[in-house]
């Protein structure tokens, strides 16, 4: 089940990130409590695999939250900068030319 969720887009999985973090904490506590070296390898291998898969899933969702390209505040700021009030984001050339000439002298 967890491996199938890795294939889904992060926007569909993000609502269940908090329960996944709780499950991850429980799995971590369980693996610390169990004496893994006394169990056969097939008895605990699935547990480690599930813990790693949930970690990957949570990491993908966090990466999507951090690197989200659709930042609405940036788009709102772009509308203001493209308005004639701010001269379309450009400074007039006449005002910057004397400063450049003074620096060269």
DRENKE-29405 format. One record per residue: residue number from 1; x, y, z of N, C-alpha, C in turn. Coordinates in steps of 0.2 Angstrom, whole numbers, plus 5000, padded with zeros to 4 digits. Each point is the difference from the previous one (the first is absolute). Layout:
# residues N
<kollo><seq>NUM</seq><n_X>X</n_X><n_Y>Y</n_Y><n_Z>Z</n_Z><ca_X>X</ca_X><ca_Y>Y</ca_Y><ca_Z>Z</ca_Z><c_X>X</c_X><c_Y>Y</c_Y><c_Z>Z</c_Z></kollo>
...
//
This chain:
# residues 105
<kollo><seq>1</seq><n_X>5004</n_X><n_Y>4994</n_Y><n_Z>5000</n_Z><ca_X>4996</ca_X><ca_Y>5006</ca_Y><ca_Z>5000</ca_Z><c_X>5004</c_X><c_Y>5006</c_Y><c_Z>5000</c_Z></kollo>
<kollo><seq>2</seq><n_X>5005</n_X><n_Y>5001</n_Y><n_Z>5004</n_Z><ca_X>5005</ca_X><ca_Y>5005</ca_Y><ca_Z>5001</ca_Z><c_X>5003</c_X><c_Y>5001</c_Y><c_Z>4993</c_Z></kollo>
<kollo><seq>3</seq><n_X>5003</n_X><n_Y>4995</n_Y><n_Z>4997</n_Z><ca_X>5004</ca_X><ca_Y>5001</ca_Y><ca_Z>4994</ca_Z><c_X>4995</c_X><c_Y>5002</c_Y><c_Z>4995</c_Z></kollo>
<kollo><seq>4</seq><n_X>4994</n_X><n_Y>4999</n_Y><n_Z>5000</n_Z><ca_X>4995</ca_X><ca_Y>5002</ca_Y><ca_Z>4994</ca_Z><c_X>4999</c_X><c_Y>5008</c_Y><c_Z>5001</c_Z></kollo>
<kollo><seq>5</seq><n_X>5000</n_X><n_Y>5002</n_Y><n_Z>5007</n_Z><ca_X>4999</ca_X><ca_Y>5007</ca_Y><ca_Z>5001</ca_Z><c_X>5006</c_X><c_Y>5005</c_Y><c_Z>4997</c_Z></kollo>
<kollo><seq>6</seq><n_X>5006</n_X><n_Y>4996</n_Y><n_Z>5000</n_Z><ca_X>5006</ca_X><ca_Y>5004</ca_Y><ca_Z>4998</ca_Z><c_X>4999</c_X><c_Y>5002</c_Y><c_Z>4992</c_Z></kollo>
<kollo><seq>7</seq><n_X>4996</n_X><n_Y>4996</n_Y><n_Z>4997</n_Z><ca_X>4999</ca_X><ca_Y>5002</ca_Y><ca_Z>4992</ca_Z><c_X>4995</c_X><c_Y>5005</c_Y><c_Z>4999</c_Z></kollo>
<kollo><seq>8</seq><n_X>4996</n_X><n_Y>5002</n_Y><n_Z>5005</n_Z><ca_X>4995</ca_X><ca_Y>5005</ca_Y><ca_Z>5000</ca_Z><c_X>5003</c_X><c_Y>5007</c_Y><c_Z>5000</c_Z></kollo>
<kollo><seq>9</seq><n_X>4997</n_X><n_Y>5005</n_Y><n_Z>4997</n_Z><ca_X>5002</ca_X><ca_Y>5007</ca_Y><ca_Z>5001</ca_Z><c_X>5000</c_X><c_Y>5002</c_Y><c_Z>5007</c_Z></kollo>
<kollo><seq>10</seq><n_X>5004</n_X><n_Y>5004</n_Y><n_Z>5002</n_Z><ca_X>5001</ca_X><ca_Y>5003</ca_Y><ca_Z>5007</ca_Z><c_X>4993</c_X><c_Y>5003</c_Y><c_Z>5002</c_Z></kollo>
<kollo><seq>11</seq><n_X>4997</n_X><n_Y>5004</n_Y><n_Z>4996</n_Z><ca_X>4994</ca_X><ca_Y>5003</ca_Y><ca_Z>5002</ca_Z><c_X>4994</c_X><c_Y>4996</c_Y><c_Z>5002</c_Z></kollo>
<kollo><seq>12</seq><n_X>5000</n_X><n_Y>4993</n_Y><n_Z>4998</n_Z><ca_X>4996</ca_X><ca_Y>4996</ca_Y><ca_Z>5002</ca_Z><c_X>5002</c_X><c_Y>4996</c_Y><c_Z>5007</c_Z></kollo>
<kollo><seq>13</seq><n_X>5006</n_X><n_Y>5000</n_Y><n_Z>5001</n_Z><ca_X>5002</ca_X><ca_Y>4997</ca_Y><ca_Z>5006</ca_Z><c_X>5001</c_X><c_Y>5004</c_Y><c_Z>5006</c_Z></kollo>
<kollo><seq>14</seq><n_X>5001</n_X><n_Y>5007</n_Y><n_Z>4998</n_Z><ca_X>5001</ca_X><ca_Y>5005</ca_Y><ca_Z>5006</ca_Z><c_X>4995</c_X><c_Y>4999</c_Y><c_Z>5005</c_Z></kollo>
<kollo><seq>15</seq><n_X>4994</n_X><n_Y>4999</n_Y><n_Z>4999</n_Z><ca_X>4995</ca_X><ca_Y>5000</ca_Y><ca_Z>5006</ca_Z><c_X>5001</c_X><c_Y>4994</c_Y><c_Z>5005</c_Z></kollo>
<kollo><seq>16</seq><n_X>5004</n_X><n_Y>4995</n_Y><n_Z>4998</n_Z><ca_X>5002</ca_X><ca_Y>4995</ca_Y><ca_Z>5005</ca_Z><c_X>5007</c_X><c_Y>5000</c_Y><c_Z>5002</c_Z></kollo>
<kollo><seq>17</seq><n_X>5003</n_X><n_Y>5005</n_Y><n_Z>4999</n_Z><ca_X>5007</ca_X><ca_Y>5001</ca_Y><ca_Z>5003</ca_Z><c_X>5001</c_X><c_Y>4999</c_Y><c_Z>5007</c_Z></kollo>
<kollo><seq>18</seq><n_X>4995</n_X><n_Y>5004</n_Y><n_Z>5004</n_Z><ca_X>5000</ca_X><ca_Y>5000</ca_Y><ca_Z>5007</ca_Z><c_X>4999</c_X><c_Y>4993</c_Y><c_Z>5003</c_Z></kollo>
<kollo><seq>19</seq><n_X>4995</n_X><n_Y>4996</n_Y><n_Z>4998</n_Z><ca_X>5000</ca_X><ca_Y>4993</ca_Y><ca_Z>5002</ca_Z><c_X>5006</c_X><c_Y>4996</c_Y><c_Z>4998</c_Z></kollo>
<kollo><seq>20</seq><n_X>5003</n_X><n_Y>5001</n_Y><n_Z>4994</n_Z><ca_X>5006</ca_X><ca_Y>4996</ca_Y><ca_Z>4998</ca_Z><c_X>5005</c_X><c_Y>5002</c_Y><c_Z>5005</c_Z></kollo>
<kollo><seq>21</seq><n_X>5001</n_X><n_Y>5006</n_Y><n_Z>5002</n_Z><ca_X>5005</ca_X><ca_Y>5002</ca_Y><ca_Z>5005</ca_Z><c_X>4999</c_X><c_Y>4996</c_Y><c_Z>5007</c_Z></kollo>
<kollo><seq>22</seq><n_X>4994</n_X><n_Y>5000</n_Y><n_Z>5002</n_Z><ca_X>4999</ca_X><ca_Y>4996</ca_Y><ca_Z>5006</ca_Z><c_X>5001</c_X><c_Y>4993</c_Y><c_Z>4999</c_Z></kollo>
<kollo><seq>23</seq><n_X>4998</n_X><n_Y>4997</n_Y><n_Z>4994</n_Z><ca_X>5002</ca_X><ca_Y>4993</ca_Y><ca_Z>4999</ca_Z><c_X>5007</c_X><c_Y>4999</c_Y><c_Z>5000</c_Z></kollo>
<kollo><seq>24</seq><n_X>5004</n_X><n_Y>5004</n_Y><n_Z>4997</n_Z><ca_X>5007</ca_X><ca_Y>5000</ca_Y><ca_Z>4999</ca_Z><c_X>5003</c_X><c_Y>5000</c_Y><c_Z>5007</c_Z></kollo>
<kollo><seq>25</seq><n_X>4998</n_X><n_Y>5004</n_Y><n_Z>5005</n_Z><ca_X>5002</ca_X><ca_Y>5000</ca_Y><ca_Z>5007</ca_Z><c_X>4999</c_X><c_Y>4994</c_Y><c_Z>5003</c_Z></kollo>
<kollo><seq>26</seq><n_X>4994</n_X><n_Y>4997</n_Y><n_Z>4999</n_Z><ca_X>4998</ca_X><ca_Y>4994</ca_Y><ca_Z>5003</ca_Z><c_X>5004</c_X><c_Y>4994</c_Y><c_Z>4998</c_Z></kollo>
<kollo><seq>27</seq><n_X>5002</n_X><n_Y>5000</n_Y><n_Z>4993</n_Z><ca_X>5004</ca_X><ca_Y>4995</ca_Y><ca_Z>4997</ca_Z><c_X>5007</c_X><c_Y>5000</c_Y><c_Z>5003</c_Z></kollo>
<kollo><seq>28</seq><n_X>5003</n_X><n_Y>5006</n_Y><n_Z>5001</n_Z><ca_X>5006</ca_X><ca_Y>5001</ca_Y><ca_Z>5003</ca_Z><c_X>5001</c_X><c_Y>4998</c_Y><c_Z>5007</c_Z></kollo>
<kollo><seq>29</seq><n_X>4995</n_X><n_Y>5001</n_Y><n_Z>5004</n_Z><ca_X>5000</ca_X><ca_Y>4998</ca_Y><ca_Z>5007</ca_Z><c_X>4999</c_X><c_Y>4992</c_Y><c_Z>5000</c_Z></kollo>
<kollo><seq>30</seq><n_X>4996</n_X><n_Y>4997</n_Y><n_Z>4995</n_Z><ca_X>5000</ca_X><ca_Y>4993</ca_Y><ca_Z>5000</ca_Z><c_X>5006</c_X><c_Y>4997</c_Y><c_Z>4998</c_Z></kollo>
<kollo><seq>31</seq><n_X>5004</n_X><n_Y>5002</n_Y><n_Z>4995</n_Z><ca_X>5006</ca_X><ca_Y>4997</ca_Y><ca_Z>4998</ca_Z><c_X>5005</c_X><c_Y>5001</c_Y><c_Z>5006</c_Z></kollo>
<kollo><seq>32</seq><n_X>5000</n_X><n_Y>5006</n_Y><n_Z>5004</n_Z><ca_X>5005</ca_X><ca_Y>5000</ca_Y><ca_Z>5005</ca_Z><c_X>4998</c_X><c_Y>4995</c_Y><c_Z>5006</c_Z></kollo>
<kollo><seq>33</seq><n_X>4994</n_X><n_Y>4999</n_Y><n_Z>5001</n_Z><ca_X>4997</ca_X><ca_Y>4996</ca_Y><ca_Z>5005</ca_Z><c_X>5002</c_X><c_Y>4992</c_Y><c_Z>4999</c_Z></kollo>
<kollo><seq>34</seq><n_X>4999</n_X><n_Y>4998</n_Y><n_Z>4994</n_Z><ca_X>5001</ca_X><ca_Y>4993</ca_Y><ca_Z>4998</ca_Z><c_X>5008</c_X><c_Y>4999</c_Y><c_Z>5000</c_Z></kollo>
<kollo><seq>35</seq><n_X>5001</n_X><n_Y>4994</n_Y><n_Z>5001</n_Z><ca_X>5007</ca_X><ca_Y>4998</ca_Y><ca_Z>5000</ca_Z><c_X>5001</c_X><c_Y>4997</c_Y><c_Z>4993</c_Z></kollo>
<kollo><seq>36</seq><n_X>5002</n_X><n_Y>5004</n_Y><n_Z>4995</n_Z><ca_X>5000</ca_X><ca_Y>4997</ca_Y><ca_Z>4993</ca_Z><c_X>5005</c_X><c_Y>4995</c_Y><c_Z>4999</c_Z></kollo>
<kollo><seq>37</seq><n_X>5005</n_X><n_Y>5000</n_Y><n_Z>5003</n_Z><ca_X>5005</ca_X><ca_Y>4995</ca_Y><ca_Z>4999</ca_Z><c_X>4998</c_X><c_Y>4993</c_Y><c_Z>5002</c_Z></kollo>
<kollo><seq>38</seq><n_X>4995</n_X><n_Y>5000</n_Y><n_Z>5005</n_Z><ca_X>4997</ca_X><ca_Y>4993</ca_Y><ca_Z>5002</ca_Z><c_X>4995</c_X><c_Y>4997</c_Y><c_Z>4995</c_Z></kollo>
<kollo><seq>39</seq><n_X>4997</n_X><n_Y>5005</n_Y><n_Z>4996</n_Z><ca_X>4995</ca_X><ca_Y>4997</ca_Y><ca_Z>4996</ca_Z><c_X>5003</c_X><c_Y>4998</c_Y><c_Z>4993</c_Z></kollo>
<kollo><seq>40</seq><n_X>4996</n_X><n_Y>4996</n_Y><n_Z>4996</n_Z><ca_X>5002</ca_X><ca_Y>4998</ca_Y><ca_Z>4994</ca_Z><c_X>5000</c_X><c_Y>5006</c_Y><c_Z>4995</c_Z></kollo>
<kollo><seq>41</seq><n_X>5004</n_X><n_Y>5000</n_Y><n_Z>4995</n_Z><ca_X>5000</ca_X><ca_Y>5006</ca_Y><ca_Z>4995</ca_Z><c_X>4993</c_X><c_Y>5001</c_Y><c_Z>4997</c_Z></kollo>
<kollo><seq>42</seq><n_X>4996</n_X><n_Y>4995</n_Y><n_Z>4999</n_Z><ca_X>4994</ca_X><ca_Y>5001</ca_Y><ca_Z>4996</ca_Z><c_X>4995</c_X><c_Y>5003</c_Y><c_Z>5005</c_Z></kollo>
<kollo><seq>43</seq><n_X>5001</n_X><n_Y>4999</n_Y><n_Z>5007</n_Z><ca_X>4996</ca_X><ca_Y>5003</ca_Y><ca_Z>5005</ca_Z><c_X>4999</c_X><c_Y>5007</c_Y><c_Z>5001</c_Z></kollo>
<kollo><seq>44</seq><n_X>5006</n_X><n_Y>5004</n_Y><n_Z>4998</n_Z><ca_X>5000</ca_X><ca_Y>5007</ca_Y><ca_Z>5001</ca_Z><c_X>5002</c_X><c_Y>5004</c_Y><c_Z>4994</c_Z></kollo>
<kollo><seq>45</seq><n_X>5001</n_X><n_Y>4996</n_Y><n_Z>4994</n_Z><ca_X>5002</ca_X><ca_Y>5004</ca_Y><ca_Z>4994</ca_Z><c_X>4995</c_X><c_Y>5004</c_Y><c_Z>4998</c_Z></kollo>
<kollo><seq>46</seq><n_X>4994</n_X><n_Y>4998</n_Y><n_Z>5000</n_Z><ca_X>4994</ca_X><ca_Y>5004</ca_Y><ca_Z>4997</ca_Z><c_X>4999</c_X><c_Y>5006</c_Y><c_Z>5004</c_Z></kollo>
<kollo><seq>47</seq><n_X>5002</n_X><n_Y>5000</n_Y><n_Z>5007</n_Z><ca_X>4999</ca_X><ca_Y>5005</ca_Y><ca_Z>5004</ca_Z><c_X>5005</c_X><c_Y>5006</c_Y><c_Z>4998</c_Z></kollo>
<kollo><seq>48</seq><n_X>5006</n_X><n_Y>4998</n_Y><n_Z>4999</n_Z><ca_X>5005</ca_X><ca_Y>5005</ca_Y><ca_Z>4998</ca_Z><c_X>4998</c_X><c_Y>5003</c_Y><c_Z>4993</c_Z></kollo>
<kollo><seq>49</seq><n_X>4998</n_X><n_Y>4996</n_Y><n_Z>4996</n_Z><ca_X>4998</ca_X><ca_Y>5002</ca_Y><ca_Z>4993</ca_Z><c_X>4994</c_X><c_Y>5005</c_Y><c_Z>5001</c_Z></kollo>
<kollo><seq>50</seq><n_X>4995</n_X><n_Y>4999</n_Y><n_Z>5004</n_Z><ca_X>4994</ca_X><ca_Y>5004</ca_Y><ca_Z>5001</ca_Z><c_X>5003</c_X><c_Y>5007</c_Y><c_Z>5003</c_Z></kollo>
<kollo><seq>51</seq><n_X>5004</n_X><n_Y>5000</n_Y><n_Z>5004</n_Z><ca_X>5003</ca_X><ca_Y>5006</ca_Y><ca_Z>5004</ca_Z><c_X>5003</c_X><c_Y>5004</c_Y><c_Z>4994</c_Z></kollo>
<kollo><seq>52</seq><n_X>5004</n_X><n_Y>4997</n_Y><n_Z>4996</n_Z><ca_X>5004</ca_X><ca_Y>5004</ca_Y><ca_Z>4995</ca_Z><c_X>4995</c_X><c_Y>5002</c_Y><c_Z>4995</c_Z></kollo>
<kollo><seq>53</seq><n_X>4995</n_X><n_Y>4997</n_Y><n_Z>4998</n_Z><ca_X>4995</ca_X><ca_Y>5002</ca_Y><ca_Z>4995</ca_Z><c_X>4997</c_X><c_Y>5006</c_Y><c_Z>5002</c_Z></kollo>
<kollo><seq>54</seq><n_X>4997</n_X><n_Y>5000</n_Y><n_Z>5007</n_Z><ca_X>4997</ca_X><ca_Y>5005</ca_Y><ca_Z>5003</ca_Z><c_X>5004</c_X><c_Y>5006</c_Y><c_Z>5000</c_Z></kollo>
<kollo><seq>55</seq><n_X>5007</n_X><n_Y>4999</n_Y><n_Z>5002</n_Z><ca_X>5005</ca_X><ca_Y>5006</ca_Y><ca_Z>5000</ca_Z><c_X>5000</c_X><c_Y>5003</c_Y><c_Z>4993</c_Z></kollo>
<kollo><seq>56</seq><n_X>5001</n_X><n_Y>4996</n_Y><n_Z>4995</n_Z><ca_X>5000</ca_X><ca_Y>5003</ca_Y><ca_Z>4993</ca_Z><c_X>4994</c_X><c_Y>5004</c_Y><c_Z>4998</c_Z></kollo>
<kollo><seq>57</seq><n_X>4994</n_X><n_Y>4997</n_Y><n_Z>5002</n_Z><ca_X>4994</ca_X><ca_Y>5003</ca_Y><ca_Z>4998</ca_Z><c_X>4999</c_X><c_Y>5007</c_Y><c_Z>5004</c_Z></kollo>
<kollo><seq>58</seq><n_X>5002</n_X><n_Y>5000</n_Y><n_Z>5006</n_Z><ca_X>5000</ca_X><ca_Y>5007</ca_Y><ca_Z>5004</ca_Z><c_X>5005</c_X><c_Y>5004</c_Y><c_Z>4997</c_Z></kollo>
<kollo><seq>59</seq><n_X>5006</n_X><n_Y>4998</n_Y><n_Z>4998</n_Z><ca_X>5005</ca_X><ca_Y>5004</ca_Y><ca_Z>4997</ca_Z><c_X>4998</c_X><c_Y>5003</c_Y><c_Z>4994</c_Z></kollo>
<kollo><seq>60</seq><n_X>4997</n_X><n_Y>4996</n_Y><n_Z>4996</n_Z><ca_X>4997</ca_X><ca_Y>5003</ca_Y><ca_Z>4993</ca_Z><c_X>4995</c_X><c_Y>5005</c_Y><c_Z>5001</c_Z></kollo>
<kollo><seq>61</seq><n_X>4996</n_X><n_Y>5000</n_Y><n_Z>5005</n_Z><ca_X>4994</ca_X><ca_Y>5005</ca_Y><ca_Z>5002</ca_Z><c_X>5004</c_X><c_Y>5006</c_Y><c_Z>5002</c_Z></kollo>
<kollo><seq>62</seq><n_X>5004</n_X><n_Y>4999</n_Y><n_Z>5005</n_Z><ca_X>5004</ca_X><ca_Y>5006</ca_Y><ca_Z>5002</ca_Z><c_X>5004</c_X><c_Y>5004</c_Y><c_Z>4995</c_Z></kollo>
<kollo><seq>63</seq><n_X>5003</n_X><n_Y>4996</n_Y><n_Z>4995</n_Z><ca_X>5003</ca_X><ca_Y>5003</ca_Y><ca_Z>4995</ca_Z><c_X>4996</c_X><c_Y>5004</c_Y><c_Z>4995</c_Z></kollo>
<kollo><seq>64</seq><n_X>4994</n_X><n_Y>4997</n_Y><n_Z>4999</n_Z><ca_X>4995</ca_X><ca_Y>5004</ca_Y><ca_Z>4996</ca_Z><c_X>4997</c_X><c_Y>5006</c_Y><c_Z>5003</c_Z></kollo>
<kollo><seq>65</seq><n_X>5000</n_X><n_Y>5000</n_Y><n_Z>5007</n_Z><ca_X>4998</ca_X><ca_Y>5006</ca_Y><ca_Z>5004</ca_Z><c_X>5005</c_X><c_Y>5005</c_Y><c_Z>4999</c_Z></kollo>
<kollo><seq>66</seq><n_X>5006</n_X><n_Y>4998</n_Y><n_Z>5001</n_Z><ca_X>5006</ca_X><ca_Y>5005</ca_Y><ca_Z>5000</ca_Z><c_X>5001</c_X><c_Y>5003</c_Y><c_Z>4993</c_Z></kollo>
<kollo><seq>67</seq><n_X>5000</n_X><n_Y>4996</n_Y><n_Z>4995</n_Z><ca_X>5002</ca_X><ca_Y>5002</ca_Y><ca_Z>4993</ca_Z><c_X>4993</c_X><c_Y>5001</c_Y><c_Z>4996</c_Z></kollo>
<kollo><seq>68</seq><n_X>4995</n_X><n_Y>5002</n_Y><n_Z>5003</n_Z><ca_X>4994</ca_X><ca_Y>5001</ca_Y><ca_Z>4996</ca_Z><c_X>5001</c_X><c_Y>5006</c_Y><c_Z>4995</c_Z></kollo>
<kollo><seq>69</seq><n_X>4999</n_X><n_Y>4999</n_Y><n_Z>4994</n_Z><ca_X>5001</ca_X><ca_Y>5006</ca_Y><ca_Z>4995</ca_Z><c_X>4995</c_X><c_Y>5004</c_Y><c_Z>4999</c_Z></kollo>
<kollo><seq>70</seq><n_X>4994</n_X><n_Y>4999</n_Y><n_Z>5003</n_Z><ca_X>4994</ca_X><ca_Y>5004</ca_Y><ca_Z>4999</ca_Z><c_X>4999</c_X><c_Y>5004</c_Y><c_Z>5007</c_Z></kollo>
<kollo><seq>71</seq><n_X>5004</n_X><n_Y>5005</n_Y><n_Z>5000</n_Z><ca_X>5000</ca_X><ca_Y>5005</ca_Y><ca_Z>5006</ca_Z><c_X>4995</c_X><c_Y>5005</c_Y><c_Z>4999</c_Z></kollo>
<kollo><seq>72</seq><n_X>4994</n_X><n_Y>5001</n_Y><n_Z>5003</n_Z><ca_X>4995</ca_X><ca_Y>5005</ca_Y><ca_Z>4998</ca_Z><c_X>5002</c_X><c_Y>5007</c_Y><c_Z>5002</c_Z></kollo>
<kollo><seq>73</seq><n_X>5004</n_X><n_Y>5000</n_Y><n_Z>5005</n_Z><ca_X>5003</ca_X><ca_Y>5007</ca_Y><ca_Z>5002</ca_Z><c_X>5004</c_X><c_Y>5003</c_Y><c_Z>4995</c_Z></kollo>
<kollo><seq>74</seq><n_X>5004</n_X><n_Y>4996</n_Y><n_Z>4997</n_Z><ca_X>5005</ca_X><ca_Y>5002</ca_Y><ca_Z>4995</ca_Z><c_X>4996</c_X><c_Y>5002</c_Y><c_Z>4994</c_Z></kollo>
<kollo><seq>75</seq><n_X>4995</n_X><n_Y>4996</n_Y><n_Z>4998</n_Z><ca_X>4995</ca_X><ca_Y>5002</ca_Y><ca_Z>4994</ca_Z><c_X>4997</c_X><c_Y>5007</c_Y><c_Z>5002</c_Z></kollo>
<kollo><seq>76</seq><n_X>4998</n_X><n_Y>5001</n_Y><n_Z>5006</n_Z><ca_X>4996</ca_X><ca_Y>5006</ca_Y><ca_Z>5002</ca_Z><c_X>5005</c_X><c_Y>5006</c_Y><c_Z>4999</c_Z></kollo>
<kollo><seq>77</seq><n_X>5007</n_X><n_Y>4999</n_Y><n_Z>5002</n_Z><ca_X>5005</ca_X><ca_Y>5005</ca_Y><ca_Z>5000</ca_Z><c_X>5001</c_X><c_Y>5002</c_Y><c_Z>4992</c_Z></kollo>
<kollo><seq>78</seq><n_X>5000</n_X><n_Y>4995</n_Y><n_Z>4996</n_Z><ca_X>5002</ca_X><ca_Y>5000</ca_Y><ca_Z>4993</ca_Z><c_X>4994</c_X><c_Y>5005</c_Y><c_Z>4997</c_Z></kollo>
<kollo><seq>79</seq><n_X>4994</n_X><n_Y>4999</n_Y><n_Z>5002</n_Z><ca_X>4995</ca_X><ca_Y>5005</ca_Y><ca_Z>4997</ca_Z><c_X>5001</c_X><c_Y>5007</c_Y><c_Z>5002</c_Z></kollo>
<kollo><seq>80</seq><n_X>5003</n_X><n_Y>5001</n_Y><n_Z>5006</n_Z><ca_X>5001</ca_X><ca_Y>5007</ca_Y><ca_Z>5002</ca_Z><c_X>5006</c_X><c_Y>5003</c_Y><c_Z>4996</c_Z></kollo>
<kollo><seq>81</seq><n_X>5005</n_X><n_Y>4996</n_Y><n_Z>4999</n_Z><ca_X>5006</ca_X><ca_Y>5002</ca_Y><ca_Z>4996</ca_Z><c_X>4999</c_X><c_Y>5001</c_Y><c_Z>4993</c_Z></kollo>
<kollo><seq>82</seq><n_X>4995</n_X><n_Y>4997</n_Y><n_Z>4997</n_Z><ca_X>4999</ca_X><ca_Y>5000</ca_Y><ca_Z>4993</ca_Z><c_X>4995</c_X><c_Y>5006</c_Y><c_Z>4999</c_Z></kollo>
<kollo><seq>83</seq><n_X>4998</n_X><n_Y>5004</n_Y><n_Z>5005</n_Z><ca_X>4995</ca_X><ca_Y>5005</ca_Y><ca_Z>4999</ca_Z><c_X>5004</c_X><c_Y>5006</c_Y><c_Z>4998</c_Z></kollo>
<kollo><seq>84</seq><n_X>4996</n_X><n_Y>5005</n_Y><n_Z>4997</n_Z><ca_X>5003</ca_X><ca_Y>5007</ca_Y><ca_Z>4998</ca_Z><c_X>5002</c_X><c_Y>5004</c_Y><c_Z>5007</c_Z></kollo>
<kollo><seq>85</seq><n_X>4997</n_X><n_Y>4998</n_Y><n_Z>5005</n_Z><ca_X>5002</ca_X><ca_Y>5004</ca_Y><ca_Z>5006</ca_Z><c_X>5007</c_X><c_Y>4999</c_Y><c_Z>5002</c_Z></kollo>
<kollo><seq>86</seq><n_X>5003</n_X><n_Y>4994</n_Y><n_Z>4999</n_Z><ca_X>5007</ca_X><ca_Y>4999</ca_Y><ca_Z>5001</ca_Z><c_X>5004</c_X><c_Y>5000</c_Y><c_Z>4993</c_Z></kollo>
<kollo><seq>87</seq><n_X>4998</n_X><n_Y>5003</n_Y><n_Z>4995</n_Z><ca_X>5003</ca_X><ca_Y>5001</ca_Y><ca_Z>4994</ca_Z><c_X>5002</c_X><c_Y>4993</c_Y><c_Z>4997</c_Z></kollo>
<kollo><seq>88</seq><n_X>4996</n_X><n_Y>4995</n_Y><n_Z>5001</n_Z><ca_X>5001</ca_X><ca_Y>4993</ca_Y><ca_Z>4997</ca_Z><c_X>5006</c_X><c_Y>4997</c_Y><c_Z>5003</c_Z></kollo>
<kollo><seq>89</seq><n_X>5003</n_X><n_Y>5002</n_Y><n_Z>5006</n_Z><ca_X>5005</ca_X><ca_Y>4998</ca_Y><ca_Z>5003</ca_Z><c_X>5007</c_X><c_Y>5002</c_Y><c_Z>4998</c_Z></kollo>
<kollo><seq>90</seq><n_X>5000</n_X><n_Y>5005</n_Y><n_Z>4995</n_Z><ca_X>5006</ca_X><ca_Y>5003</ca_Y><ca_Z>4997</ca_Z><c_X>5001</c_X><c_Y>5007</c_Y><c_Z>5003</c_Z></kollo>
<kollo><seq>91</seq><n_X>5007</n_X><n_Y>5002</n_Y><n_Z>5000</n_Z><ca_X>5001</ca_X><ca_Y>5007</ca_Y><ca_Z>5002</ca_Z><c_X>5002</c_X><c_Y>5003</c_Y><c_Z>4993</c_Z></kollo>
<kollo><seq>92</seq><n_X>4998</n_X><n_Y>5007</n_Y><n_Z>5000</n_Z><ca_X>5001</ca_X><ca_Y>5004</ca_Y><ca_Z>4994</ca_Z><c_X>5008</c_X><c_Y>5000</c_Y><c_Z>4999</c_Z></kollo>
<kollo><seq>93</seq><n_X>5002</n_X><n_Y>5000</n_Y><n_Z>4994</n_Z><ca_X>5007</ca_X><ca_Y>5000</ca_Y><ca_Z>4998</ca_Z><c_X>5003</c_X><c_Y>5007</c_Y><c_Z>5002</c_Z></kollo>
<kollo><seq>94</seq><n_X>4996</n_X><n_Y>5005</n_Y><n_Z>4999</n_Z><ca_X>5003</ca_X><ca_Y>5007</ca_Y><ca_Z>5001</ca_Z><c_X>5002</c_X><c_Y>5001</c_Y><c_Z>5008</c_Z></kollo>
<kollo><seq>95</seq><n_X>4997</n_X><n_Y>4997</n_Y><n_Z>5004</n_Z><ca_X>5002</ca_X><ca_Y>5001</ca_Y><ca_Z>5007</ca_Z><c_X>5006</c_X><c_Y>4996</c_Y><c_Z>5002</c_Z></kollo>
<kollo><seq>96</seq><n_X>5001</n_X><n_Y>4995</n_Y><n_Z>4997</n_Z><ca_X>5006</ca_X><ca_Y>4996</ca_Y><ca_Z>5002</ca_Z><c_X>5006</c_X><c_Y>5002</c_Y><c_Z>4996</c_Z></kollo>
<kollo><seq>97</seq><n_X>5000</n_X><n_Y>5003</n_Y><n_Z>4994</n_Z><ca_X>5006</ca_X><ca_Y>5002</ca_Y><ca_Z>4996</ca_Z><c_X>5004</c_X><c_Y>5005</c_Y><c_Z>5004</c_Z></kollo>
<kollo><seq>98</seq><n_X>4998</n_X><n_Y>5006</n_Y><n_Z>5003</n_Z><ca_X>5005</ca_X><ca_Y>5004</ca_Y><ca_Z>5004</ca_Z><c_X>5004</c_X><c_Y>4996</c_Y><c_Z>5005</c_Z></kollo>
<kollo><seq>99</seq><n_X>4997</n_X><n_Y>4996</n_Y><n_Z>5003</n_Z><ca_X>5003</ca_X><ca_Y>4996</ca_Y><ca_Z>5006</ca_Z><c_X>5006</c_X><c_Y>4996</c_Y><c_Z>4997</c_Z></kollo>
<kollo><seq>100</seq><n_X>4999</n_X><n_Y>4997</n_Y><n_Z>4994</n_Z><ca_X>5005</ca_X><ca_Y>4996</ca_Y><ca_Z>4996</ca_Z><c_X>5005</c_X><c_Y>5005</c_Y><c_Z>4998</c_Z></kollo>
<kollo><seq>101</seq><n_X>4999</n_X><n_Y>5006</n_Y><n_Z>4998</n_Z><ca_X>5005</ca_X><ca_Y>5004</ca_Y><ca_Z>4997</ca_Z><c_X>5004</c_X><c_Y>5003</c_Y><c_Z>5006</c_Z></kollo>
<kollo><seq>102</seq><n_X>4997</n_X><n_Y>5001</n_Y><n_Z>5006</n_Z><ca_X>5003</ca_X><ca_Y>5003</ca_Y><ca_Z>5006</ca_Z><c_X>5005</c_X><c_Y>4994</c_Y><c_Z>5002</c_Z></kollo>
<kollo><seq>103</seq><n_X>4998</n_X><n_Y>4994</n_Y><n_Z>5000</n_Z><ca_X>5005</ca_X><ca_Y>4995</ca_Y><ca_Z>5002</ca_Z><c_X>5006</c_X><c_Y>4999</c_Y><c_Z>4996</c_Z></kollo>
<kollo><seq>104</seq><n_X>4999</n_X><n_Y>5001</n_Y><n_Z>4993</n_Z><ca_X>5006</ca_X><ca_Y>4999</ca_Y><ca_Z>4995</ca_Z><c_X>5005</c_X><c_Y>5006</c_Y><c_Z>5001</c_Z></kollo>
<kollo><seq>105</seq><n_X>4998</n_X><n_Y>5006</n_Y><n_Z>5002</n_Z><ca_X>5004</ca_X><ca_Y>5006</ca_Y><ca_Z>5001</ca_Z><c_X>5005</c_X><c_Y>4999</c_Y><c_Z>5005</c_Z></kollo>
//
